[in-house]
Amino acid sequence: MAEFMTGLKRTDYCSDLRIGDVGREVTVCGWVQRCRDLGQLIFIDLRDRTGIVQLAFNDKTDKEIFDKAFACRSEYVLAAKGIVCERSSKNKDIPTGDIEVMVTDLRVLSKAQTPPFEIVDETSTNEELRLKYRYLDLRRRPIQNNIIMRSKIAKVARDYFYENGFIEIETPMMIKSTPEGARDYLVPSRIHKGKFYALPQSPQIYKQLLMVSGFDRYIQLARCFRDEDLRADRQPEFTQIDMELSFVDMDEIMEINEGLFKRLFKEVLGKELVTPFEKMTYNDAMENYGSDKPDIRFDMKIQNISDLVKDCGFSVFTSAVENGGSVRAIVAKNAASVYTRKEIDKLTDYVKGIGAKGLAYVRWVDEPNASFKKFMTEEELSAIYERLGAEKGDVIFIVADKNSTVLTTLGALRLKVAKVLDIIPDEFKFLWIVDFPFFEYDEESGEWLAMHHPFTMPKEECLKYLDTDPSKVIAKAYDLTLNGTELSSGSMRITDYELQQRMFKALKLTDEEIEAKFGFLVEAYKYGAPPHGGMGIGLDRVTMLMCGTDSLRDVTAFPKVQNASELMSACPSVVDDESLDVLGISVKPQE
C-alpha cells in the first residue's frame, strides 16, 4: 500500500542540499533513480526536477525503515525525512556529492512497474518508444532541463517587455480563416452549421487592430497553428513571442529585439552578445549563401563563374547560361581527403534529390582533377581555379541550372559539406535579413504572389513599380536569423486605406474577396490607424538553439511527430458519428 505524507512536509529539493546543511533535518521527495544494497547499508539515489541526492539506510539504526528501503525499486515515489551528513566517499560528479541524508522516516508514496526503458540522461532508446511514454521520457534530466530553460526564457522575455512599456493582451484562438501562407486548422461550429473557425497561424490581424485601438505596444506569448508538413524545426502548434508597436520605424523594432536577445543570453546562458547585429540584404544572402537564413559562422560562399564558362566546350555550362541561368561554385577547403570519388557520388545523388540535374566537381589531390576536364582548355580551367581561390587539397562543387535551383542547391550543399568537415564554430551568430522582394514569381501559375502577408508596407521609392513591375518592389520586411535558423519575421504595416486597396489589386484579389477575407480590417483603417510594425519570434526555436539541440521535439513537452500525430495519446483519433451529427458533418470515405 502507498503511504500518505502525514506528518511529512517537503523542506528542500534534492539538489539544493550542500555541505553547509550538515546536521540539519530535512524532508525530500522524488523518484528512485537507483538502489544499492551493500548488506548492512542501503543507498538510494532520489531524483526530483532539480537533481539527485543520496539517501542512506543502516539496518542497525532502524530495521523497519531499512526493510522499506530494501523493498524499493526504480521509479518508486518516496518521501524521506532525515539528517544531512557528510559523505565518507564523496561524488564529485553531482552537486550534492559531498553529503547524504541519513533517513529517519521513509514513506513509499507510489510504487512503479518496471518502465519500458531506463530513465537515464544518455539513452539509446529509440525516439518513437520514448514519445509513446513521453511522461517517462520527461523525467530524464536533459529533457527536463530543456523544458525548464524554455520556462525561464519565457519569463525573461515577459519581464523585458513589461519593463519596456508593453501590454500583454490575449487574442482569440478561434478566428476567421484568412490567408497567411499555410493551411489552416479548421474548427466546425455546432451553432452555425456548415461554418468553421480557424485556429490562428498567428495573431496578425488582431495585433494590428490593437494598434488601431491605441494600445501602442502589445506583447503575447501566442499559440499558433499551421497545417503543414513537419521537420526538425517545425511543429503544427508552436508558441510565438508576438509583438506590435506603434509610432516606430524598422530600426527601433530591431533595437528592441536586439535588447531582448541580449537580456535572454545574459540571464539564461550567462553570455554577452554584441549589438547591433549584422545586417544583410536578401539579395546578398541568396547570392552568397543560397539561403534567406544563412549560417554565417563559416565562409564557403557561393561564387559565380558564368562569365568564365559561357563560351566553353561543356554544354551543361553553356546551355545554363544561354537559358538565362548561371554556373556557380563553392570551394571546400582541405576536403580532398574526405571527399573521395565515392563520397562525391553520394553528394551528386543528394543534389539530384533536391532539384539539381547534377553536380560537377574538381578534386585537387596532387593536381586538379575536374569531372569536365576533357571539355575545357587548360587556360579555361586555370581561370576557374584562380577566380575561386582553389588550391591543392581543395574540392570545388559546381552546379549549372536556372538561378533559383543553382542557389538553393549550393546553399544546401554548403551546409551539408560544412557539417561533414566539422568546420562550423560553436558560437552564436545573429543576422538580420532586410530588403526582401515584395513579390515572388510563381512559374506554375505565371502570377506574382506576395512573399509576405498582404499588409506589409513596400518601400516608398518602390511604390511607382507596384502596378508596372512587381519585381522591383522591395518590402519593409525583416527576418532575424541565428546560426542558419529563422527565429522571427516581421514588417512595417500598411495603414493607408488607398495603398492597401492597391496592394490587394496587385495580388489579383477581387472586391468580393477583399471584403470576405479582410473587410473588418480594411474598415478599421478608415478610422485613423497609427503607423506600426511588429514581428513574431519562435519561442520554441529560440529554446532549441539555446539548449544546443537539433529538434523542436526536445524542447516541447508533448510534441507531434512527422505525420502530425502524438504517439502518447494516439491523436488525432476517430470521432463517433453522434459527435459528427451534432456538427452537421460527415466524413468522406478514403478512396
N, C-alpha and C positions, 0 to 999 in steps of 0.2 A: 504493500500500500504506500502511496505517496504521502508525505507528511506536509502539513501546513507550516507556515513560518511563525507560528505562535511564539511570542517572546523573542523573536529574532528580527532585527531590522538592519538592513544593509548600511554599513557605516562608510565603506570605501569600495572603489572599483579595484579590480585585481591588480592592474598595472600601476596604480598610483602609490603603492607601498614602497618605502625605501629604508635604508639603514637607520635613518633618523626616527623611524617608527618603532624600533625595537623596544619591547616592554609594553607596548600599547595593546589593549584588547580591541579587536576588530571583528566585523562580520562581513564576509564577502559572499557573492553569489555568482553562479555561472554554470558552464558545461564542463564535463570531464574531458580533457584533451587526451590524457593517458594516465595509467596506473602502473606503479612499480612496486612489486611485493618483494621485500628483502627479508622475509621471515618475521622477525620481531618488529620490523619497521615497514610501514607502507607510505609511499609518497604519491600524491595525486596532483597533476598539473591542472589547475582550474582556469578556465578561459571565459572572459567576457569580451565586450567590444573594445576594451582598452588594451587587452593583452593577457598575460598568464602570470599566475603566482603559484608557488608550490605549497601544498598542504602536507603536513607531516602528522603521522599517527604512530603511537607507541603502544604495544599491547600491554605493557606494564602500567601505563598511566590510566587507561580506561578501556577495559576489554569490550564493553558494549559498543563504544564508538569505533574501536578498532575493527570489530566484526562487520559493522556497517560499511566501513571503508573497504574492507576486503570484498564485499559484495558489489561494489560499484564497478560499472563498466563504461566504456567510451560513450560520450554524449548524454550520460545521466545529468540531470539538473540538480545542483546541490546548493544548500546554504550552509556555510561553515563559520562558526564562531571560535576564536582562539587568540593566542598571544603571539605577536610578531617576535621572532627570534632571529639571531644572526646565524646564517648557514655555516656549517663546518666545511662543506665543499661548495664553493661558490661557482656560479654560472655567469660568465661574462657576456654571454650571447643574448641575454634578455635584461631589461631594465631592473627587474626585481630579483636578479640573480644573487644578490648579497643576503637575502632574507628568506624566511619561510614562515608559515603560520602553523604553530603547534595547536591542533584543533582540540577544543574542549566540548564542543557541541556540533553535531552534524545532522542535517536534515536532507533526506532524499526527496526532493520536490517533484521529480518526474523521472520515471525510468525510460530507457530508449532501446529500441531494437537496434541490431547491427545495421548501420547505414549502408546504402548501396555503394558508397565509395568513402575512402578515408578523408576526414576533414583535416587537411594539412595545407600549408602555404603553397608548396610546389606540388602540383598534381599532374599525372599523366592521363587521368580520366578524360575520356572524350567529352567534348562540349555538349553534345546532344543529351547525354545522360545527366550531366550537371545541370542543364537547363530544365530537364524534366523534374529534377528535385532542386529547383532553384533556391528554395528556402534553406536547404542544407549547404548549397554552394555559397550562399550569402554569409554563412558562418566562417568561411575562410578569410584569413587576415587580409590578403591583397584586395579581395573584392570589398570587404568592409571598409578598408582604408580609402578605396576609391569613392564609395558612397558617402563616407564622412567628409572627404575632401570636396565633393560636389555640394554638400550642405554648407560647408564653410565658404566656398566660392559664392554661393547664392547670398549668404548673409553679408559678406564683404561688399558685394555688388549693391545690395539694398542700402546698406549703410552709406556707401559712397554717393548714391543718387539722392538719398534723403538729405545728406549734407549739402548737396548742390542744387537744392530747391525743386526737386522732382516730386510729383504726387503719384502714388500708386493707385491705379484705377483698374478694376476688373472689367473686361469686355465680354460679351455673350459667347457661349460655347455653341449655341445653335443659331446659325445665321443664314442669311440669304446666299445662295450659291452664286459666286461671281468669279470670272476667270482670273486666276493668279499664277498660271504656269503648270500646275499639276492637276491630277484628277481629284475631285472632292470625295470625301466620305459623306454619304447621304444618310439622313435620319428621317424615316417616314413619319408623318403626322397622323395620329389617331383621330384628332378632331377634324382636321382638314384633309380628308381622304384624297389620295392622288397627288398630294403636295408634299414637298420634302424640305427639311432644313439641311444645311451643310455644316459639317464641323470645320472650323476656321483653319485655312492654310497659314494664316497669320491674322493679326488684328488690324490689318492695313487700313481699311476704310473707317473703322471705328476710331482709331487713334487720330486720323485726320479730322474726323468730326469733333473729337475732343479739343483739337486746336481751334476749330471754328467756335467751339463753346467757350473758349477763353481760358482753358486750364494751363496753357503756356508751356509746361514741362510735365510730360506724362511718362511713367515707367510701369512696366508689368512683367513679371515672370510668367509668360503666357504659354499655355499648352497649345500646340499647333499640330495639324493632322494633314498628311499628304498621302494619297493612294498611289504610290509609285514603287517601282522595283527597288529592292533594298540592296545595300552593300555595307562594307565595314563601317563607313562613316555616315550611315543614313538609317533612320528608323521611321516607321509610319507615323508615330507620335513622338513629339520631342518638345523640349522647353526652350523658349526664346527669351533672352533678356531684351525686351522690346521697349523702344523709346521714341518719343517725338518731341520736337522743340519748336517754339515759335520765335520769330524775330531774330533769327540767327542765319549765318551763312554756312557753307560747307566746311570751311576751315574751323569754325567754332565747334561744329559737331565732331569733327575729327579730334580736336583738342580735348573735348570732354571724354571721349572714348579712350584716348591715349592715357588720360589721367586714371581712368578706371583700371586699365590693364597694369599700369604702373603700381597702383594700390594692390591689385589682386596678387601680382607676382611677389610683391614685398611682403604682404601679410600671410600669404598661403605657402609660398615656397622660399621666402627669405632671399629673393633675387632682386637686384636693382636693374630696372630697364632704363635704357637711354631713349629719351624722346627729344624731338619729334621722330616718328617712324619714317622710314624711307618711303618715297612715293615713286610710282612707275605708271606710265600710261598703258592703257590696254594694248595699243598697237606695239609698243616696245616689249611688253610681256609676251605677246604672241610671236613676234619676230625673233626674239632672243631665246625664249624658253618653251614656246609651243603650248602655252597654257595661260589662262587668265588667273591662275592661282599658283604662280611659280614658286618652287623651292629655291631660294637664293643662297642657301648655306654652302653651295658648291658652284663651281663655274660651269664648264662644259656647255657653253652657249651654242645655239644653232647659228650656222653661218651659211650665207647664200653664195653659191658658186655658179649660178645660172649663166652669168656673163662669160665665164671661162669655158663652159661646155656647150653653149648653144649651137656652135658650128662644128662640133667634134664628130667623130665617126660612130658614136654609140647612140643608136636610135632611141633607146629608152630615155636618155637625157634630152636629146634634141626635140623629140616629139612632145615631151612635157612642156618645154619652153615654148614651142610653136603653138601649143594649145592654150597658152595663157597661164600655165602653171610655173613651177620652178624646180630647181635642183638644189637641195640643201644638205648640210652635213653637220655631224657632231664628232669631236675627237675625244676618244677615251685614252687619257694619258697612261702610259706604262701598263697597258692592258693586254699586250700581245701574248703574254704567258698565260693569262686567264682565258682569253677568247681564242680558243683553237678553232679549226675549221668546223669541228663537230658542234661546238658551242655557238658559233655564228649561224650554223644551220638552224639551231633551235630558235635563235633570235629572228631569223627570217620567217619561220613559221609563226612566231609571235606577232610580228608586224602585219603579216597577211591576215591574221585573225582579228586585227583592229582596223582593217580597211585599206592597207597599202598593197600594192601589186607585188612588191618585192623589196629586197634590201641589197644594195651594192656596198662593197666594203674594200678597204685597204688594210692589210695586216702586215705590219712592219717589224720583222724579226731581225734578220741580218740585212735585208734590203726590202724595200716596199713591194708587196705582192698584192696587186689590185685585181679584183674579180672581173674588171672590164679592161684589163691591160691591153689586150690584143686589138681593141677598137680605137686606141688613142696613141698619139705620139709621145715620146719621152718629154718633149717640151710642154705638152698639154698636161701631162701627169705632174711634172715638176711645178707647174704654175698652181695646181691644186694644192700640193703639199705646202708650198710657200704661203699661199693665201690662208690655209688652215693652221699654220704653225705646227704641222705634224713633224715628228722625228722618230728616230729608231726607238722601238718598244711600244709605239702607239698603235691604236686601231681606229680607223676612220669608218663611220657608218653614214651611208648616203641614201636618201630617198628622193625619187623624182615622181611628181604627180601634180594634181591641182593643189593650189596653195594650202587650202584648209586641211587636206589629207596629209601633205608633207609636214606641216607644222604640228598637228596633233599627234602624228605618228612619232616624230622625232622627240616631241615633248614627253611622251610616254616612255619611249626608249631611253631617253636621258635618265629618267628616274630609275628604271629597271637596272641599267648598267651601273649607275652610281651605288645602288644598294649591293650589287654583287661585288663591286670593287671596294666596298666599305669606305667610301671617301666622304660620307656626309657627317659633318661635325655634330656633336651632341650639344646643341645650343638652340636658343630661341631667336628666330629672325622674323619680325613683323614686317609687313609690307602693305601699303595702301595701293590699290589699283584704281586709277582715275581715267577720265576721258573715254568712257565706254561709248561705242556706237549706240545710237538710239534704236536703230532698226537692224535687223539681220535678214538676209535674203534667204527665203526658203525655195530651194531648187525644185522640189516636188510640185509645189503649188504655183511657183512663179510669182509669189507675193512677198512684199516686205512686211515682216512681222515685228512687233515690239520686243526688244530684248529684255525689257523690264516691264513692270506693271504700267498701265496707261496713264498714271497720274504723275509720272516722272517728268521733271522740268528739263526741257532742252536748253543748251547754252544759248544766250540771247543772240550771239553772232551767227547762229545756225538756223534761226527761225525762217530766214528767207529761202532755205532749201527744203522746208517741210513739205511743200506741195510739188516741188520740181525735181529734187534729187535727194531721196532719203538716205543715200549712202554717206552724205556729208553732214548729217545731223548727229551732233555729239550730245550725250546726256549729262546732266549734272548728277551723275551717279558715282558711287564709290564702294569698293569692297575692301574689307580688311582680311588679310591672309596671314597665316602663321605656318612656317615650315611646309608650304605646299598644300595647306588645307584652308579652305574658305571658312572664316569664322563668322563673318557678318556681311550684310549687304544693305546699302541704304541709298537715299537720294533726296534731293530737294524736290518739293512737290509743286505741281501746277495749281495755282489758286485763282487764276484769271478765267472767268467763265468762257469768254470767247476763245481763248487759246485752248482750253480743254475741249471745246467743240471741234476745233481744227484738228486736234490730236485724234479724237475719235474718228473723224472723217478720214484722216491719213491712214488709219488702221482698218478702213473699209467697213466701219460699223454704221448701220442704218439708224435713223432716228428712233425707230421702234426698239432696236437692240439697245441703244444707249439708255432709253427710258426704262426698259425692262431690267437691265443689269445695274445701272448706276444712277437712276433717276433721282434717288433721295440725296446722293452726294452732290450731284450737279445742282440740285435745288438749293442745297445748303450754301453753296458758293455764291449764290445771289445775295446773301445777307451779310457780306463782309467777312472774308476769310483772311487771316494774317499770313504773311509769308512763313513757311515752315518746312521742316525736313526731319528726317529721322533714320533709324536703322534698327535692325534686329540682330542680336548676337546669339549664336547657337550655344547655349549653356552646356549641352552635352558634349559638343565638340571641344569647347574650351577645357572642360574637365578631362576629356580623353587625352588631350595633348599635355596638360599639366601633370597628369598621372603617368605619362610616358607609356601609354598602352596604344594598341593599334585598332581597337574595335570599340564602338559605342556600347556593345553589349557588356563590356567590362565596367562601365560607369552607369549603367541603367539597372535599377533594381529588378524589374521583371520585363526583360526585353523580348522582342519578336525575332524570329529567325528569317532566313532568306525568303520564304514564301509568305511572310507576314503573319505567321501563326505563332501562338505562345504554347510551347511544349508542355509546360507545367499544368495549365488549366485546360489544355486542348481546345483553345478557341482560335478562330471562330467555330461555332458549333451550329447544328441544325436547330431550328425553332419549330415548335409544334404548329399544326395547322390552325388551331384555335387562336394562337397569338397573331398569326398572319391574317386571319379573317377579320380580327378586330381592326387591323390597319388597312384592310381592303387590298391586300397584296397576295398574289400567288406567285410561286416560284416556277420559272420555266425549266422544264427538264433538260439536263445536259444531253447534247447530241453525241 
